[in-house]
Amino acid sequence: MFSSHTNSCEFNLSRWQRDRVSRDATDVHQESPISAALQDLHLLLEYYAPPWYTYEHHQRSELGLRQGGPEQVVALLKLFHLLEEYAPAWYTEEHYKKAELALQYVKESTGGLKNRKRHLVQP
């Protein structure tokens, strides 16, 4: 059973790598910190597949990766909180910092939008 799980993880990772290379070759825009952090956490959880990483978590993460925008932020928050709650040994400080930076980016960019809207509305 363990060996088939390992083979499955290796297949998923290599499939992702092929998709990533293909996407990078056609995408001229730089990846956002939110997207990069979500991809990292998603791949980490897909690779290790802990029992507390449910199918619902997987679906939410896939949706965020596909749709971007608010779905991406929700997926990142869910995975971040999940990893913080269980704190597995393979969840490193590097993963934490990357996700934390992405969440800070969201906070700053949404705060900036609110301030601009207030400025436009005031007489």
Secondary structure, DSSP 8 states (H G I E B T S, - for coil): -HHHHHHHHHHHHHHHHHHHHHHHHH--S---HHHHHHHHHHHHHHHH--TTS-HHHHHHHHHHHHH-HHHHHHHHHHHHHHHHHH--TTS-HHHHHHHHHHHHHHHHHHHHHHHHHHHHH--
